[in-house]
Amino acid sequence: MPIYDYRCGKCRHEFEQLVRGEEKVVCPKCQGAALERLMSLTARPITGTMQSNSSPPLRGSGGGCCGGSCGSHSH
């Protein structure tokens, strides 16, 4: 059951909707049916372990997509 992002063509309200099968989606604000499905970012699974707030974040050793300075993943 995917969650989609929509924009209503009538009132321009943007919202998310869990869609089951062939379920018809309408705008929760104005009940409009002329909807545009928007591109949405996909969630990436979290890997690794959580760090306590008392220690500084680990930094990568360089290379990769961000030069290793983002600390969001290991290189």
mmJSON file of the N, C-alpha and C atoms, coordinates in Angstrom:
{"data_MODEL":{"atom_site":{
"group_PDB":["ATOM","ATOM","ATOM","ATOM","ATOM","ATOM","ATOM","ATOM","ATOM","ATOM","ATOM","ATOM","ATOM","ATOM","ATOM","ATOM","ATOM","ATOM","ATOM","ATOM","ATOM","ATOM","ATOM","ATOM","ATOM","ATOM","ATOM","ATOM","ATOM","ATOM","ATOM","ATOM","ATOM","ATOM","ATOM","ATOM","ATOM","ATOM","ATOM","ATOM","ATOM","ATOM","ATOM","ATOM","ATOM","ATOM","ATOM","ATOM","ATOM","ATOM","ATOM","ATOM","ATOM","ATOM","ATOM","ATOM","ATOM","ATOM","ATOM","ATOM","ATOM","ATOM","ATOM","ATOM","ATOM","ATOM","ATOM","ATOM","ATOM","ATOM","ATOM","ATOM","ATOM","ATOM","ATOM","ATOM","ATOM","ATOM","ATOM","ATOM","ATOM","ATOM","ATOM","ATOM","ATOM","ATOM","ATOM","ATOM","ATOM","ATOM","ATOM","ATOM","ATOM","ATOM","ATOM","ATOM","ATOM","ATOM","ATOM","ATOM","ATOM","ATOM","ATOM","ATOM","ATOM","ATOM","ATOM","ATOM","ATOM","ATOM","ATOM","ATOM","ATOM","ATOM","ATOM","ATOM","ATOM","ATOM","ATOM","ATOM","ATOM","ATOM","ATOM","ATOM","ATOM","ATOM","ATOM","ATOM","ATOM","ATOM","ATOM","ATOM","ATOM","ATOM","ATOM","ATOM","ATOM","ATOM","ATOM","ATOM","ATOM","ATOM","ATOM","ATOM","ATOM","ATOM","ATOM","ATOM","ATOM","ATOM","ATOM","ATOM","ATOM","ATOM","ATOM","ATOM","ATOM","ATOM","ATOM","ATOM","ATOM","ATOM","ATOM","ATOM","ATOM","ATOM","ATOM","ATOM","ATOM","ATOM","ATOM","ATOM","ATOM","ATOM","ATOM","ATOM","ATOM","ATOM","ATOM","ATOM","ATOM","ATOM","ATOM","ATOM","ATOM","ATOM","ATOM","ATOM","ATOM","ATOM","ATOM","ATOM","ATOM","ATOM","ATOM","ATOM","ATOM","ATOM","ATOM","ATOM","ATOM","ATOM","ATOM","ATOM","ATOM","ATOM","ATOM","ATOM","ATOM","ATOM","ATOM","ATOM","ATOM","ATOM","ATOM","ATOM","ATOM","ATOM","ATOM","ATOM","ATOM","ATOM","ATOM","ATOM","ATOM"],
"id":[1,2,3,4,5,6,7,8,9,10,11,12,13,14,15,16,17,18,19,20,21,22,23,24,25,26,27,28,29,30,31,32,33,34,35,36,37,38,39,40,41,42,43,44,45,46,47,48,49,50,51,52,53,54,55,56,57,58,59,60,61,62,63,64,65,66,67,68,69,70,71,72,73,74,75,76,77,78,79,80,81,82,83,84,85,86,87,88,89,90,91,92,93,94,95,96,97,98,99,100,101,102,103,104,105,106,107,108,109,110,111,112,113,114,115,116,117,118,119,120,121,122,123,124,125,126,127,128,129,130,131,132,133,134,135,136,137,138,139,140,141,142,143,144,145,146,147,148,149,150,151,152,153,154,155,156,157,158,159,160,161,162,163,164,165,166,167,168,169,170,171,172,173,174,175,176,177,178,179,180,181,182,183,184,185,186,187,188,189,190,191,192,193,194,195,196,197,198,199,200,201,202,203,204,205,206,207,208,209,210,211,212,213,214,215,216,217,218,219,220,221,222,223,224,225],
"type_symbol":["N","C","C","N","C","C","N","C","C","N","C","C","N","C","C","N","C","C","N","C","C","N","C","C","N","C","C","N","C","C","N","C","C","N","C","C","N","C","C","N","C","C","N","C","C","N","C","C","N","C","C","N","C","C","N","C","C","N","C","C","N","C","C","N","C","C","N","C","C","N","C","C","N","C","C","N","C","C","N","C","C","N","C","C","N","C","C","N","C","C","N","C","C","N","C","C","N","C","C","N","C","C","N","C","C","N","C","C","N","C","C","N","C","C","N","C","C","N","C","C","N","C","C","N","C","C","N","C","C","N","C","C","N","C","C","N","C","C","N","C","C","N","C","C","N","C","C","N","C","C","N","C","C","N","C","C","N","C","C","N","C","C","N","C","C","N","C","C","N","C","C","N","C","C","N","C","C","N","C","C","N","C","C","N","C","C","N","C","C","N","C","C","N","C","C","N","C","C","N","C","C","N","C","C","N","C","C","N","C","C","N","C","C","N","C","C","N","C","C","N","C","C","N","C","C"],
"label_atom_id":["N","CA","C","N","CA","C","N","CA","C","N","CA","C","N","CA","C","N","CA","C","N","CA","C","N","CA","C","N","CA","C","N","CA","C","N","CA","C","N","CA","C","N","CA","C","N","CA","C","N","CA","C","N","CA","C","N","CA","C","N","CA","C","N","CA","C","N","CA","C","N","CA","C","N","CA","C","N","CA","C","N","CA","C","N","CA","C","N","CA","C","N","CA","C","N","CA","C","N","CA","C","N","CA","C","N","CA","C","N","CA","C","N","CA","C","N","CA","C","N","CA","C","N","CA","C","N","CA","C","N","CA","C","N","CA","C","N","CA","C","N","CA","C","N","CA","C","N","CA","C","N","CA","C","N","CA","C","N","CA","C","N","CA","C","N","CA","C","N","CA","C","N","CA","C","N","CA","C","N","CA","C","N","CA","C","N","CA","C","N","CA","C","N","CA","C","N","CA","C","N","CA","C","N","CA","C","N","CA","C","N","CA","C","N","CA","C","N","CA","C","N","CA","C","N","CA","C","N","CA","C","N","CA","C","N","CA","C","N","CA","C","N","CA","C","N","CA","C","N","CA","C","N","CA","C","N","CA","C","N","CA","C"],
"label_alt_id":[null,null,null,null,null,null,null,null,null,null,null,null,null,null,null,null,null,null,null,null,null,null,null,null,null,null,null,null,null,null,null,null,null,null,null,null,null,null,null,null,null,null,null,null,null,null,null,null,null,null,null,null,null,null,null,null,null,null,null,null,null,null,null,null,null,null,null,null,null,null,null,null,null,null,null,null,null,null,null,null,null,null,null,null,null,null,null,null,null,null,null,null,null,null,null,null,null,null,null,null,null,null,null,null,null,null,null,null,null,null,null,null,null,null,null,null,null,null,null,null,null,null,null,null,null,null,null,null,null,null,null,null,null,null,null,null,null,null,null,null,null,null,null,null,null,null,null,null,null,null,null,null,null,null,null,null,null,null,null,null,null,null,null,null,null,null,null,null,null,null,null,null,null,null,null,null,null,null,null,null,null,null,null,null,null,null,null,null,null,null,null,null,null,null,null,null,null,null,null,null,null,null,null,null,null,null,null,null,null,null,null,null,null,null,null,null,null,null,null,null,null,null,null,null,null],
"label_comp_id":["MET","MET","MET","PRO","PRO","PRO","ILE","ILE","ILE","TYR","TYR","TYR","ASP","ASP","ASP","TYR","TYR","TYR","ARG","ARG","ARG","CYS","CYS","CYS","GLY","GLY","GLY","LYS","LYS","LYS","CYS","CYS","CYS","ARG","ARG","ARG","HIS","HIS","HIS","GLU","GLU","GLU","PHE","PHE","PHE","GLU","GLU","GLU","GLN","GLN","GLN","LEU","LEU","LEU","VAL","VAL","VAL","ARG","ARG","ARG","GLY","GLY","GLY","GLU","GLU","GLU","GLU","GLU","GLU","LYS","LYS","LYS","VAL","VAL","VAL","VAL","VAL","VAL","CYS","CYS","CYS","PRO","PRO","PRO","LYS","LYS","LYS","CYS","CYS","CYS","GLN","GLN","GLN","GLY","GLY","GLY","ALA","ALA","ALA","ALA","ALA","ALA","LEU","LEU","LEU","GLU","GLU","GLU","ARG","ARG","ARG","LEU","LEU","LEU","MET","MET","MET","SER","SER","SER","LEU","LEU","LEU","THR","THR","THR","ALA","ALA","ALA","ARG","ARG","ARG","PRO","PRO","PRO","ILE","ILE","ILE","THR","THR","THR","GLY","GLY","GLY","THR","THR","THR","MET","MET","MET","GLN","GLN","GLN","SER","SER","SER","ASN","ASN","ASN","SER","SER","SER","SER","SER","SER","PRO","PRO","PRO","PRO","PRO","PRO","LEU","LEU","LEU","ARG","ARG","ARG","GLY","GLY","GLY","SER","SER","SER","GLY","GLY","GLY","GLY","GLY","GLY","GLY","GLY","GLY","CYS","CYS","CYS","CYS","CYS","CYS","GLY","GLY","GLY","GLY","GLY","GLY","SER","SER","SER","CYS","CYS","CYS","GLY","GLY","GLY","SER","SER","SER","HIS","HIS","HIS","SER","SER","SER","HIS","HIS","HIS"],
"label_asym_id":["A","A","A","A","A","A","A","A","A","A","A","A","A","A","A","A","A","A","A","A","A","A","A","A","A","A","A","A","A","A","A","A","A","A","A","A","A","A","A","A","A","A","A","A","A","A","A","A","A","A","A","A","A","A","A","A","A","A","A","A","A","A","A","A","A","A","A","A","A","A","A","A","A","A","A","A","A","A","A","A","A","A","A","A","A","A","A","A","A","A","A","A","A","A","A","A","A","A","A","A","A","A","A","A","A","A","A","A","A","A","A","A","A","A","A","A","A","A","A","A","A","A","A","A","A","A","A","A","A","A","A","A","A","A","A","A","A","A","A","A","A","A","A","A","A","A","A","A","A","A","A","A","A","A","A","A","A","A","A","A","A","A","A","A","A","A","A","A","A","A","A","A","A","A","A","A","A","A","A","A","A","A","A","A","A","A","A","A","A","A","A","A","A","A","A","A","A","A","A","A","A","A","A","A","A","A","A","A","A","A","A","A","A","A","A","A","A","A","A","A","A","A","A","A","A"],
"label_entity_id":["1","1","1","1","1","1","1","1","1","1","1","1","1","1","1","1","1","1","1","1","1","1","1","1","1","1","1","1","1","1","1","1","1","1","1","1","1","1","1","1","1","1","1","1","1","1","1","1","1","1","1","1","1","1","1","1","1","1","1","1","1","1","1","1","1","1","1","1","1","1","1","1","1","1","1","1","1","1","1","1","1","1","1","1","1","1","1","1","1","1","1","1","1","1","1","1","1","1","1","1","1","1","1","1","1","1","1","1","1","1","1","1","1","1","1","1","1","1","1","1","1","1","1","1","1","1","1","1","1","1","1","1","1","1","1","1","1","1","1","1","1","1","1","1","1","1","1","1","1","1","1","1","1","1","1","1","1","1","1","1","1","1","1","1","1","1","1","1","1","1","1","1","1","1","1","1","1","1","1","1","1","1","1","1","1","1","1","1","1","1","1","1","1","1","1","1","1","1","1","1","1","1","1","1","1","1","1","1","1","1","1","1","1","1","1","1","1","1","1","1","1","1","1","1","1"],
"label_seq_id":[1,1,1,2,2,2,3,3,3,4,4,4,5,5,5,6,6,6,7,7,7,8,8,8,9,9,9,10,10,10,11,11,11,12,12,12,13,13,13,14,14,14,15,15,15,16,16,16,17,17,17,18,18,18,19,19,19,20,20,20,21,21,21,22,22,22,23,23,23,24,24,24,25,25,25,26,26,26,27,27,27,28,28,28,29,29,29,30,30,30,31,31,31,32,32,32,33,33,33,34,34,34,35,35,35,36,36,36,37,37,37,38,38,38,39,39,39,40,40,40,41,41,41,42,42,42,43,43,43,44,44,44,45,45,45,46,46,46,47,47,47,48,48,48,49,49,49,50,50,50,51,51,51,52,52,52,53,53,53,54,54,54,55,55,55,56,56,56,57,57,57,58,58,58,59,59,59,60,60,60,61,61,61,62,62,62,63,63,63,64,64,64,65,65,65,66,66,66,67,67,67,68,68,68,69,69,69,70,70,70,71,71,71,72,72,72,73,73,73,74,74,74,75,75,75],
"pdbx_PDB_ins_code":[null,null,null,null,null,null,null,null,null,null,null,null,null,null,null,null,null,null,null,null,null,null,null,null,null,null,null,null,null,null,null,null,null,null,null,null,null,null,null,null,null,null,null,null,null,null,null,null,null,null,null,null,null,null,null,null,null,null,null,null,null,null,null,null,null,null,null,null,null,null,null,null,null,null,null,null,null,null,null,null,null,null,null,null,null,null,null,null,null,null,null,null,null,null,null,null,null,null,null,null,null,null,null,null,null,null,null,null,null,null,null,null,null,null,null,null,null,null,null,null,null,null,null,null,null,null,null,null,null,null,null,null,null,null,null,null,null,null,null,null,null,null,null,null,null,null,null,null,null,null,null,null,null,null,null,null,null,null,null,null,null,null,null,null,null,null,null,null,null,null,null,null,null,null,null,null,null,null,null,null,null,null,null,null,null,null,null,null,null,null,null,null,null,null,null,null,null,null,null,null,null,null,null,null,null,null,null,null,null,null,null,null,null,null,null,null,null,null,null,null,null,null,null,null,null],
"Cartn_x":[0.832,0.0,0.882,1.057,1.939,1.264,2.101,1.65,2.1,1.157,1.448,1.228,1.954,1.764,0.924,-0.061,-0.947,-1.068,-1.438,-1.826,-3.174,-4.113,-5.451,-5.436,-6.013,-6.091,-7.122,-8.037,-9.092,-8.653,-8.147,-7.799,-6.294,-5.485,-4.012,-3.501,-4.353,-3.945,-3.049,-1.929,-1.034,-1.226,-1.275,-1.51,-0.939,-0.802,-0.374,-1.588,-1.61,-2.731,-2.226,-2.623,-2.363,-3.381,-2.916,-3.804,-3.857,-5.057,-5.29,-5.972,-5.299,-5.876,-6.315,-7.56,-8.124,-8.915,-8.604,-9.312,-9.24,-10.37,-10.426,-9.96,-9.076,-8.541,-9.189,-9.627,-10.174,-9.467,-9.481,-8.856,-9.609,-8.895,-9.569,-10.091,-9.613,-10.024,-11.294,-11.33,-12.468,-13.218,-12.774,-13.353,-13.158,-12.233,-11.939,-11.282,-11.551,-10.997,-9.923,-9.693,-8.664,-7.34,-6.643,-5.426,-4.202,-3.114,-1.819,-0.966,-0.468,0.41,1.81,2.388,3.684,4.807,6.0,7.183,7.464,7.753,8.078,9.397,10.085,11.35,11.087,11.911,11.775,12.607,12.143,12.888,13.995,15.145,16.27,16.407,16.56,16.7,17.924,17.795,18.904,19.761,21.078,21.988,22.994,23.638,24.643,24.017,24.785,24.308,24.119,23.287,23.043,24.178,24.514,25.539,24.872,25.501,24.967,25.245,24.501,24.669,25.967,26.637,27.844,29.09,29.039,30.215,30.003,31.062,30.921,30.622,29.951,29.648,30.929,30.906,32.044,32.063,33.221,33.374,34.036,33.656,34.263,35.681,36.377,37.776,37.971,36.917,37.061,36.51,36.356,35.841,34.334,33.771,32.329,31.569,30.286,29.385,29.564,30.034,30.093,31.456,32.467,33.802,34.036,33.056,33.214,32.923,32.523,32.341,30.93,29.992,28.612,28.352,29.092,28.912,27.653,26.866,25.61,25.811,26.959,27.237,28.753,29.158,30.592,31.029,32.267,32.803,33.809],
"Cartn_y":[-1.173,0.0,1.244,1.848,3.012,4.291,5.21,6.55,7.47,8.229,9.147,10.588,11.506,12.937,13.454,14.296,14.844,16.357,17.011,18.425,18.504,19.16,19.312,20.377,20.07,21.017,22.106,21.88,22.855,23.897,23.44,24.375,24.459,23.663,23.639,23.092,22.471,21.87,20.657,20.54,19.387,18.494,17.171,16.225,14.857,14.012,12.62,11.724,10.601,9.68,8.25,7.402,5.969,5.395,4.74,4.254,2.736,2.215,0.765,0.347,-0.501,-1.042,0.029,-0.037,0.895,2.017,2.305,3.329,4.69,5.377,6.717,7.717,8.624,9.629,10.963,11.668,13.012,13.929,15.205,16.201,16.268,16.155,16.218,17.616,18.625,20.003,20.397,20.111,20.558,19.415,18.181,16.983,16.941,17.745,17.736,16.433,16.014,14.762,14.986,16.225,16.536,16.696,15.58,15.566,15.298,15.91,15.67,14.895,13.742,12.98,13.568,13.927,14.59,13.59,13.985,13.182,13.299,12.195,12.242,11.524,11.912,11.287,9.957,8.986,7.693,7.68,6.946,6.825,5.804,6.083,5.163,4.509,3.181,2.521,3.03,3.125,3.548,2.332,2.472,1.38,1.85,0.914,1.277,1.418,2.011,2.167,3.637,3.898,5.265,5.688,6.964,7.496,8.338,8.426,9.283,10.732,11.648,13.063,13.622,12.898,13.427,13.255,12.401,12.202,12.862,13.389,14.026,12.986,13.369,12.412,11.939,10.691,10.135,10.697,10.96,11.468,10.397,10.34,9.394,9.811,8.949,9.22,9.85,10.258,10.924,10.081,10.691,9.999,9.895,9.214,8.999,10.217,10.19,11.214,12.57,12.597,13.88,14.128,13.427,13.653,13.152,12.413,11.847,12.808,14.018,14.996,15.057,14.357,14.464,13.659,12.577,11.766,10.932,10.962,10.207,8.751,8.398,7.006,6.815,5.554,5.279,5.109,5.427,5.322,4.222],
"Cartn_z":[0.0,0.0,0.0,-1.146,-1.23,-0.743,-0.289,0.061,-1.071,-1.617,-2.707,-2.255,-2.868,-2.664,-3.824,-3.508,-4.527,-4.385,-5.505,-5.506,-6.2,-5.546,-6.102,-7.191,-8.352,-9.453,-9.208,-8.291,-8.009,-6.971,-5.809,-4.724,-4.461,-5.18,-5.079,-3.745,-2.948,-1.68,-1.958,-1.225,-1.351,-0.139,-0.384,0.696,0.334,1.352,1.174,1.357,0.627,0.742,0.614,1.544,1.465,0.493,-0.571,-1.622,-1.583,-1.462,-1.434,-2.726,-3.494,-4.723,-5.7,-6.14,-7.122,-6.439,-5.197,-4.432,-5.131,-5.233,-5.816,-4.761,-5.153,-4.239,-4.557,-3.504,-3.654,-2.661,-2.956,-2.088,-0.76,0.362,1.66,2.002,1.292,1.586,0.825,-0.492,-1.308,-1.988,-1.79,-2.406,-3.919,-4.445,-5.872,-6.294,-7.534,-8.04,-9.103,-9.511,-10.516,-9.778,-9.571,-8.77,-9.623,-9.23,-9.862,-8.854,-9.271,-8.378,-8.49,-7.353,-7.307,-7.094,-7.491,-7.206,-5.714,-5.084,-3.667,-3.439,-2.398,-2.054,-1.379,-1.692,-1.044,0.223,1.192,2.443,2.263,2.821,2.754,4.118,4.174,5.468,6.228,7.522,8.369,8.675,8.484,8.788,9.827,10.484,11.483,12.858,13.751,15.116,15.44,16.39,16.833,17.762,17.721,18.593,19.669,20.816,21.857,21.488,22.07,21.784,22.329,23.237,23.853,22.993,21.985,21.142,19.791,19.179,17.873,16.801,15.717,14.649,13.974,13.527,12.801,11.398,10.874,9.516,8.667,7.4,6.477,6.133,5.434,5.119,3.755,3.106,1.805,0.685,-0.476,-1.65,-1.606,-2.561,-2.594,-3.056,-2.827,-3.356,-2.687,-1.455,-0.745,-0.15,-0.623,-0.123,1.295,1.812,3.153,4.278,3.984,5.052,5.595,4.996,5.45,6.715,6.937,8.132,8.136,7.05,7.032,6.645,6.119,5.762,5.671,5.725,5.648,4.207,3.937,2.573,2.501],
"occupancy":[1.0,1.0,1.0,1.0,1.0,1.0,1.0,1.0,1.0,1.0,1.0,1.0,1.0,1.0,1.0,1.0,1.0,1.0,1.0,1.0,1.0,1.0,1.0,1.0,1.0,1.0,1.0,1.0,1.0,1.0,1.0,1.0,1.0,1.0,1.0,1.0,1.0,1.0,1.0,1.0,1.0,1.0,1.0,1.0,1.0,1.0,1.0,1.0,1.0,1.0,1.0,1.0,1.0,1.0,1.0,1.0,1.0,1.0,1.0,1.0,1.0,1.0,1.0,1.0,1.0,1.0,1.0,1.0,1.0,1.0,1.0,1.0,1.0,1.0,1.0,1.0,1.0,1.0,1.0,1.0,1.0,1.0,1.0,1.0,1.0,1.0,1.0,1.0,1.0,1.0,1.0,1.0,1.0,1.0,1.0,1.0,1.0,1.0,1.0,1.0,1.0,1.0,1.0,1.0,1.0,1.0,1.0,1.0,1.0,1.0,1.0,1.0,1.0,1.0,1.0,1.0,1.0,1.0,1.0,1.0,1.0,1.0,1.0,1.0,1.0,1.0,1.0,1.0,1.0,1.0,1.0,1.0,1.0,1.0,1.0,1.0,1.0,1.0,1.0,1.0,1.0,1.0,1.0,1.0,1.0,1.0,1.0,1.0,1.0,1.0,1.0,1.0,1.0,1.0,1.0,1.0,1.0,1.0,1.0,1.0,1.0,1.0,1.0,1.0,1.0,1.0,1.0,1.0,1.0,1.0,1.0,1.0,1.0,1.0,1.0,1.0,1.0,1.0,1.0,1.0,1.0,1.0,1.0,1.0,1.0,1.0,1.0,1.0,1.0,1.0,1.0,1.0,1.0,1.0,1.0,1.0,1.0,1.0,1.0,1.0,1.0,1.0,1.0,1.0,1.0,1.0,1.0,1.0,1.0,1.0,1.0,1.0,1.0,1.0,1.0,1.0,1.0,1.0,1.0,1.0,1.0,1.0,1.0,1.0,1.0],
"B_iso_or_equiv":[0.0,0.0,0.0,0.0,0.0,0.0,0.0,0.0,0.0,0.0,0.0,0.0,0.0,0.0,0.0,0.0,0.0,0.0,0.0,0.0,0.0,0.0,0.0,0.0,0.0,0.0,0.0,0.0,0.0,0.0,0.0,0.0,0.0,0.0,0.0,0.0,0.0,0.0,0.0,0.0,0.0,0.0,0.0,0.0,0.0,0.0,0.0,0.0,0.0,0.0,0.0,0.0,0.0,0.0,0.0,0.0,0.0,0.0,0.0,0.0,0.0,0.0,0.0,0.0,0.0,0.0,0.0,0.0,0.0,0.0,0.0,0.0,0.0,0.0,0.0,0.0,0.0,0.0,0.0,0.0,0.0,0.0,0.0,0.0,0.0,0.0,0.0,0.0,0.0,0.0,0.0,0.0,0.0,0.0,0.0,0.0,0.0,0.0,0.0,0.0,0.0,0.0,0.0,0.0,0.0,0.0,0.0,0.0,0.0,0.0,0.0,0.0,0.0,0.0,0.0,0.0,0.0,0.0,0.0,0.0,0.0,0.0,0.0,0.0,0.0,0.0,0.0,0.0,0.0,0.0,0.0,0.0,0.0,0.0,0.0,0.0,0.0,0.0,0.0,0.0,0.0,0.0,0.0,0.0,0.0,0.0,0.0,0.0,0.0,0.0,0.0,0.0,0.0,0.0,0.0,0.0,0.0,0.0,0.0,0.0,0.0,0.0,0.0,0.0,0.0,0.0,0.0,0.0,0.0,0.0,0.0,0.0,0.0,0.0,0.0,0.0,0.0,0.0,0.0,0.0,0.0,0.0,0.0,0.0,0.0,0.0,0.0,0.0,0.0,0.0,0.0,0.0,0.0,0.0,0.0,0.0,0.0,0.0,0.0,0.0,0.0,0.0,0.0,0.0,0.0,0.0,0.0,0.0,0.0,0.0,0.0,0.0,0.0,0.0,0.0,0.0,0.0,0.0,0.0,0.0,0.0,0.0,0.0,0.0,0.0],
"pdbx_formal_charge":[null,null,null,null,null,null,null,null,null,null,null,null,null,null,null,null,null,null,null,null,null,null,null,null,null,null,null,null,null,null,null,null,null,null,null,null,null,null,null,null,null,null,null,null,null,null,null,null,null,null,null,null,null,null,null,null,null,null,null,null,null,null,null,null,null,null,null,null,null,null,null,null,null,null,null,null,null,null,null,null,null,null,null,null,null,null,null,null,null,null,null,null,null,null,null,null,null,null,null,null,null,null,null,null,null,null,null,null,null,null,null,null,null,null,null,null,null,null,null,null,null,null,null,null,null,null,null,null,null,null,null,null,null,null,null,null,null,null,null,null,null,null,null,null,null,null,null,null,null,null,null,null,null,null,null,null,null,null,null,null,null,null,null,null,null,null,null,null,null,null,null,null,null,null,null,null,null,null,null,null,null,null,null,null,null,null,null,null,null,null,null,null,null,null,null,null,null,null,null,null,null,null,null,null,null,null,null,null,null,null,null,null,null,null,null,null,null,null,null,null,null,null,null,null,null],
"auth_seq_id":[1,1,1,2,2,2,3,3,3,4,4,4,5,5,5,6,6,6,7,7,7,8,8,8,9,9,9,10,10,10,11,11,11,12,12,12,13,13,13,14,14,14,15,15,15,16,16,16,17,17,17,18,18,18,19,19,19,20,20,20,21,21,21,22,22,22,23,23,23,24,24,24,25,25,25,26,26,26,27,27,27,28,28,28,29,29,29,30,30,30,31,31,31,32,32,32,33,33,33,34,34,34,35,35,35,36,36,36,37,37,37,38,38,38,39,39,39,40,40,40,41,41,41,42,42,42,43,43,43,44,44,44,45,45,45,46,46,46,47,47,47,48,48,48,49,49,49,50,50,50,51,51,51,52,52,52,53,53,53,54,54,54,55,55,55,56,56,56,57,57,57,58,58,58,59,59,59,60,60,60,61,61,61,62,62,62,63,63,63,64,64,64,65,65,65,66,66,66,67,67,67,68,68,68,69,69,69,70,70,70,71,71,71,72,72,72,73,73,73,74,74,74,75,75,75],
"auth_comp_id":["MET","MET","MET","PRO","PRO","PRO","ILE","ILE","ILE","TYR","TYR","TYR","ASP","ASP","ASP","TYR","TYR","TYR","ARG","ARG","ARG","CYS","CYS","CYS","GLY","GLY","GLY","LYS","LYS","LYS","CYS","CYS","CYS","ARG","ARG","ARG","HIS","HIS","HIS","GLU","GLU","GLU","PHE","PHE","PHE","GLU","GLU","GLU","GLN","GLN","GLN","LEU","LEU","LEU","VAL","VAL","VAL","ARG","ARG","ARG","GLY","GLY","GLY","GLU","GLU","GLU","GLU","GLU","GLU","LYS","LYS","LYS","VAL","VAL","VAL","VAL","VAL","VAL","CYS","CYS","CYS","PRO","PRO","PRO","LYS","LYS","LYS","CYS","CYS","CYS","GLN","GLN","GLN","GLY","GLY","GLY","ALA","ALA","ALA","ALA","ALA","ALA","LEU","LEU","LEU","GLU","GLU","GLU","ARG","ARG","ARG","LEU","LEU","LEU","MET","MET","MET","SER","SER","SER","LEU","LEU","LEU","THR","THR","THR","ALA","ALA","ALA","ARG","ARG","ARG","PRO","PRO","PRO","ILE","ILE","ILE","THR","THR","THR","GLY","GLY","GLY","THR","THR","THR","MET","MET","MET","GLN","GLN","GLN","SER","SER","SER","ASN","ASN","ASN","SER","SER","SER","SER","SER","SER","PRO","PRO","PRO","PRO","PRO","PRO","LEU","LEU","LEU","ARG","ARG","ARG","GLY","GLY","GLY","SER","SER","SER","GLY","GLY","GLY","GLY","GLY","GLY","GLY","GLY","GLY","CYS","CYS","CYS","CYS","CYS","CYS","GLY","GLY","GLY","GLY","GLY","GLY","SER","SER","SER","CYS","CYS","CYS","GLY","GLY","GLY","SER","SER","SER","HIS","HIS","HIS","SER","SER","SER","HIS","HIS","HIS"],
"auth_asym_id":["A","A","A","A","A","A","A","A","A","A","A","A","A","A","A","A","A","A","A","A","A","A","A","A","A","A","A","A","A","A","A","A","A","A","A","A","A","A","A","A","A","A","A","A","A","A","A","A","A","A","A","A","A","A","A","A","A","A","A","A","A","A","A","A","A","A","A","A","A","A","A","A","A","A","A","A","A","A","A","A","A","A","A","A","A","A","A","A","A","A","A","A","A","A","A","A","A","A","A","A","A","A","A","A","A","A","A","A","A","A","A","A","A","A","A","A","A","A","A","A","A","A","A","A","A","A","A","A","A","A","A","A","A","A","A","A","A","A","A","A","A","A","A","A","A","A","A","A","A","A","A","A","A","A","A","A","A","A","A","A","A","A","A","A","A","A","A","A","A","A","A","A","A","A","A","A","A","A","A","A","A","A","A","A","A","A","A","A","A","A","A","A","A","A","A","A","A","A","A","A","A","A","A","A","A","A","A","A","A","A","A","A","A","A","A","A","A","A","A","A","A","A","A","A","A"],
"auth_atom_id":["N","CA","C","N","CA","C","N","CA","C","N","CA","C","N","CA","C","N","CA","C","N","CA","C","N","CA","C","N","CA","C","N","CA","C","N","CA","C","N","CA","C","N","CA","C","N","CA","C","N","CA","C","N","CA","C","N","CA","C","N","CA","C","N","CA","C","N","CA","C","N","CA","C","N","CA","C","N","CA","C","N","CA","C","N","CA","C","N","CA","C","N","CA","C","N","CA","C","N","CA","C","N","CA","C","N","CA","C","N","CA","C","N","CA","C","N","CA","C","N","CA","C","N","CA","C","N","CA","C","N","CA","C","N","CA","C","N","CA","C","N","CA","C","N","CA","C","N","CA","C","N","CA","C","N","CA","C","N","CA","C","N","CA","C","N","CA","C","N","CA","C","N","CA","C","N","CA","C","N","CA","C","N","CA","C","N","CA","C","N","CA","C","N","CA","C","N","CA","C","N","CA","C","N","CA","C","N","CA","C","N","CA","C","N","CA","C","N","CA","C","N","CA","C","N","CA","C","N","CA","C","N","CA","C","N","CA","C","N","CA","C","N","CA","C","N","CA","C","N","CA","C","N","CA","C","N","CA","C","N","CA","C"],
"pdbx_PDB_model_num":[1,1,1,1,1,1,1,1,1,1,1,1,1,1,1,1,1,1,1,1,1,1,1,1,1,1,1,1,1,1,1,1,1,1,1,1,1,1,1,1,1,1,1,1,1,1,1,1,1,1,1,1,1,1,1,1,1,1,1,1,1,1,1,1,1,1,1,1,1,1,1,1,1,1,1,1,1,1,1,1,1,1,1,1,1,1,1,1,1,1,1,1,1,1,1,1,1,1,1,1,1,1,1,1,1,1,1,1,1,1,1,1,1,1,1,1,1,1,1,1,1,1,1,1,1,1,1,1,1,1,1,1,1,1,1,1,1,1,1,1,1,1,1,1,1,1,1,1,1,1,1,1,1,1,1,1,1,1,1,1,1,1,1,1,1,1,1,1,1,1,1,1,1,1,1,1,1,1,1,1,1,1,1,1,1,1,1,1,1,1,1,1,1,1,1,1,1,1,1,1,1,1,1,1,1,1,1,1,1,1,1,1,1,1,1,1,1,1,1,1,1,1,1,1,1]
}}}
